[in-house]
Amino acid sequence: MFSNKAVAIFEESIIRYHVLDTVDQPLQNPYEKGAIEHLLYHKNWIDTVQWHYEDLIRDPEIDPDAALVLKRKIDASNQDRTDLVEYIDSYFLTRFKEVEIQPNAGINTESPAWAIDRLSILGLKIYHMKEEVEREDATDAHRTACSEKLSVLLEQQKDLVTAIDELLEDMASGRKYMKVYKQMKMYNDEELNPVLRGQRG
């Protein structure tokens, strides 16, 4: 099923990132450009790097200038993340464009790619919660608490995998249809952000 393939690709990306475990390492996507696997791997890599940006910026000893640079990187990463989601949705729009929509077909509350976005983030939560469960310097109480949280995350992953695959099956049969709204982010747009607009010229 599609979602199990996505989970496997996300795990591959997360594990490969943690070999060097640095936000400055280059992306080396092992999948063919243009393939859905390439998009999924790239999507999770962005999420993984941003996860660690978010860790770094919470350092109480961080230099203010370094924090500002990091904040700019997080903003750029958020834009890249949104762009990748839209690319993935374009894949599904193309995949299902010939499907005959049933008269009583409904629309989902979110597009397939935004659900896959949540699946990618969930993969990161599971990876890092496993790390906490296995931490030798942690207390037994900490490892037990994290083990309980990990069980919940794994159950959530299973449910989300099922829900995404059911959505894709419904779309393939015409029981549901896609409607994608581009993310109209305003803070990066010189015409929409009054601060940026005021700095022009």
C-alpha positions as CSV (number, residue, x, y, z in Angstrom):
1,M,0.0,0.0,0.0
2,F,1.1,3.6,-0.7
3,S,1.3,4.7,2.9
4,N,3.5,1.8,4.0
5,K,5.9,2.7,1.2
6,A,5.9,6.3,2.4
7,V,6.6,5.2,6.0
8,A,9.6,3.1,4.8
9,I,11.0,6.0,2.7
10,F,10.6,8.4,5.7
11,E,12.4,5.9,7.9
12,E,15.2,5.6,5.4
13,S,15.6,9.4,5.2
14,I,15.6,9.8,9.0
15,I,18.2,7.1,9.5
16,R,20.5,8.5,6.8
17,Y,20.3,12.0,8.3
18,H,21.3,10.7,11.7
19,V,24.5,9.0,10.4
20,L,26.1,12.5,10.4
21,D,23.4,14.1,12.5
22,T,24.1,17.7,11.4
23,V,21.8,20.2,9.8
24,D,24.5,21.3,7.4
25,Q,24.9,18.1,5.5
26,P,23.7,18.0,1.9
27,L,20.6,16.2,0.7
28,Q,21.5,13.0,-1.2
29,N,18.2,11.7,-2.6
30,P,18.6,8.1,-3.7
31,Y,15.5,8.1,-5.8
32,E,15.0,9.2,-9.4
33,K,14.0,12.8,-9.9
34,G,10.4,13.2,-10.8
35,A,9.3,9.9,-9.1
36,I,6.9,10.1,-6.1
37,E,9.6,8.3,-4.0
38,H,11.9,11.2,-4.7
39,L,9.3,13.7,-3.5
40,L,8.6,11.7,-0.4
41,Y,12.3,11.4,0.5
42,H,12.9,15.1,-0.1
43,K,9.8,16.0,1.9
44,N,11.0,14.0,5.0
45,W,14.5,15.3,4.7
46,I,13.2,18.9,5.0
47,D,11.1,17.8,8.0
48,T,14.1,16.1,9.6
49,V,16.5,19.1,9.2
50,Q,13.8,21.4,10.4
51,W,13.2,19.2,13.5
52,H,16.8,19.8,14.4
53,Y,16.7,23.5,13.6
54,E,13.8,23.7,16.2
55,D,16.0,21.9,18.8
56,L,18.9,24.3,18.1
57,I,16.9,27.5,18.4
58,R,15.6,26.5,21.8
59,D,19.1,26.5,23.3
60,P,18.9,29.1,26.1
61,E,22.5,30.0,25.5
62,I,22.1,30.6,21.8
63,D,23.8,33.8,20.5
64,P,21.0,36.3,19.3
65,D,22.7,36.8,15.9
66,A,22.9,33.0,15.4
67,A,19.2,32.7,16.5
68,L,18.2,35.2,13.9
69,V,20.1,33.3,11.2
70,L,18.4,30.1,12.3
71,K,15.0,31.7,12.4
72,R,15.5,32.7,8.7
73,K,16.5,29.1,7.9
74,I,13.3,27.8,9.7
75,D,11.2,30.2,7.6
76,A,12.8,29.0,4.4
77,S,12.4,25.4,5.5
78,N,8.7,26.0,6.1
79,Q,8.3,27.4,2.6
80,D,10.1,24.4,1.1
81,R,7.9,22.1,3.1
82,T,4.8,23.7,1.8
83,D,6.1,23.6,-1.8
84,L,6.8,19.9,-1.5
85,V,3.3,19.2,-0.1
86,E,1.9,20.9,-3.2
87,Y,4.2,18.9,-5.5
88,I,3.0,15.7,-3.9
89,D,-0.7,16.8,-4.3
90,S,0.0,17.5,-8.0
91,Y,1.1,13.9,-8.3
92,F,-2.2,12.7,-6.9
93,L,-4.2,15.2,-9.1
94,T,-2.5,13.7,-12.2
95,R,-2.9,10.1,-10.9
96,F,-6.7,10.5,-10.4
97,K,-7.5,13.0,-13.2
98,E,-9.2,10.3,-15.4
99,V,-11.4,8.9,-12.6
100,E,-15.1,9.4,-13.1
101,I,-16.5,11.1,-10.0
102,Q,-19.6,9.5,-8.6
103,P,-22.7,11.7,-8.2
104,N,-22.6,11.5,-4.4
105,A,-18.8,11.8,-4.1
106,G,-17.5,13.8,-1.1
107,I,-14.4,15.8,-0.4
108,N,-12.0,15.1,2.4
109,T,-11.1,17.7,5.1
110,E,-7.4,17.6,3.9
111,S,-5.6,16.6,0.7
112,P,-3.6,13.4,0.6
113,A,-0.3,15.2,0.7
114,W,-1.2,17.1,3.9
115,A,-2.1,13.8,5.5
116,I,1.3,12.4,4.3
117,D,2.9,15.5,5.8
118,R,1.5,14.4,9.2
119,L,2.8,10.9,8.6
120,S,6.3,12.3,7.9
121,I,6.3,14.2,11.1
122,L,5.0,11.2,13.0
123,G,8.0,9.2,11.7
124,L,10.3,11.8,13.4
125,K,8.4,11.6,16.6
126,I,8.6,7.8,16.7
127,Y,12.4,7.8,15.9
128,H,13.2,10.3,18.7
129,M,10.9,8.7,21.2
130,K,12.6,5.4,20.6
131,E,15.9,7.1,21.3
132,E,14.5,8.2,24.7
133,V,13.3,4.7,25.5
134,E,16.8,3.4,24.8
135,R,18.7,6.2,26.6
136,E,21.1,4.5,29.0
137,D,21.6,7.7,31.1
138,A,17.8,8.2,31.6
139,T,15.9,7.1,34.7
140,D,13.7,4.0,34.6
141,A,10.7,6.3,35.1
142,H,11.7,8.4,32.1
143,R,12.1,5.3,29.9
144,T,8.8,3.8,31.0
145,A,6.9,7.1,30.3
146,C,8.5,7.3,26.9
147,S,7.7,3.7,26.2
148,E,4.1,4.4,26.8
149,K,4.2,7.5,24.6
150,L,5.9,5.4,21.9
151,S,3.1,2.9,22.0
152,V,0.6,5.7,21.4
153,L,2.6,7.1,18.5
154,L,2.9,3.7,16.8
155,E,-0.9,3.2,17.1
156,Q,-1.4,6.7,15.7
157,Q,0.9,5.8,12.8
158,K,-1.1,2.6,12.1
159,D,-4.4,4.5,12.1
160,L,-3.0,7.3,9.8
161,V,-1.6,4.7,7.4
162,T,-5.1,3.1,7.2
163,A,-6.9,6.4,6.8
164,I,-4.6,7.6,4.0
165,D,-4.9,4.4,2.1
166,E,-8.7,4.4,2.5
167,L,-8.8,8.0,1.2
168,L,-6.7,7.0,-1.9
169,E,-8.9,4.0,-2.5
170,D,-12.0,6.3,-2.3
171,M,-10.4,8.7,-4.8
172,A,-9.4,5.9,-7.2
173,S,-13.1,4.7,-7.2
174,G,-14.6,8.2,-7.5
175,R,-16.2,8.1,-4.0
176,K,-14.2,11.1,-3.1
177,Y,-12.5,13.8,-5.1
178,M,-9.5,16.1,-4.6
179,K,-9.7,19.9,-4.3
180,V,-6.4,21.6,-3.6
181,Y,-6.1,25.1,-2.3
182,K,-2.6,26.6,-2.7
183,Q,-1.1,27.7,0.6
184,M,-1.3,31.5,0.5
185,K,1.4,32.3,2.9
186,M,1.6,36.0,3.3
187,Y,4.7,36.6,5.4
188,N,7.2,35.9,2.6
189,D,5.4,38.0,0.0
190,E,6.6,41.6,-0.6
191,E,3.1,42.6,-1.7
192,L,1.3,41.1,1.3
193,N,3.7,41.5,4.2
194,P,3.6,45.3,5.2
195,V,7.0,45.1,6.7
196,L,8.6,43.7,3.5
197,R,6.5,46.1,1.4
198,G,7.9,49.1,3.5
199,Q,11.5,48.0,2.9
200,R,11.4,48.1,-0.9
201,G,13.1,50.8,-2.7
